[in-house]
Amino acid sequence: MHSTLIVARMRPDADQAVAELFGEFDAGEMPHRMGTRRRQLFSYRGLYFHLQDFDAEDGGERIETAKGDPRFVRISEDLKPHIAAYDPDTWRSPKDAMAECFYRWSAE
């Protein structure tokens, strides 16, 4: 399984709106098209953490191909009033907001 963690800034009162947007998005076929197995959203003191688990190591490639889909474009636009780049000066794409995993452990 492949996981990504996106870190951004979120309006303090936006958690319910963001959850609803993803609830609608995840009810369709897009998670399956992207290979998403699980999505979890977290907030902490104005920060937004978006943890996503994928079927396989190609999760990032499948997202890249899905980025042009109108449903992906729409949720990205719908999230803008609620979510902002952690560092707007360096953000060009979601990859610029992905945390780097430096340790991993799992039970056998």
LINSUL-V572406 format. One record per pair of residues at least 12 apart in sequence whose ideal C-beta (glycine too) atoms are under 6 Angstrom apart, sorted by the first residue. I is the first residue (numbers start at 1). J is the second residue. Records with the same first field share a line. If there is no record, write none. Layout:
I: J ; J
This chain:
1: 53
2: 54 ; 57 ; 59
3: 53
4: 52 ; 98
5: 51 ; 99
6: 50 ; 94 ; 97 ; 98
7: 49 ; 86 ; 97 ; 99
8: 48 ; 83 ; 86 ; 97
9: 46 ; 84 ; 86
10: 43 ; 48 ; 83
11: 82
14: 82
15: 43
17: 82
18: 82
21: 78
25: 75
30: 71
33: 66
34: 62 ; 63 ; 66
35: 54 ; 55 ; 59 ; 62
36: 52
37: 53 ; 55
38: 53
39: 52
48: 83
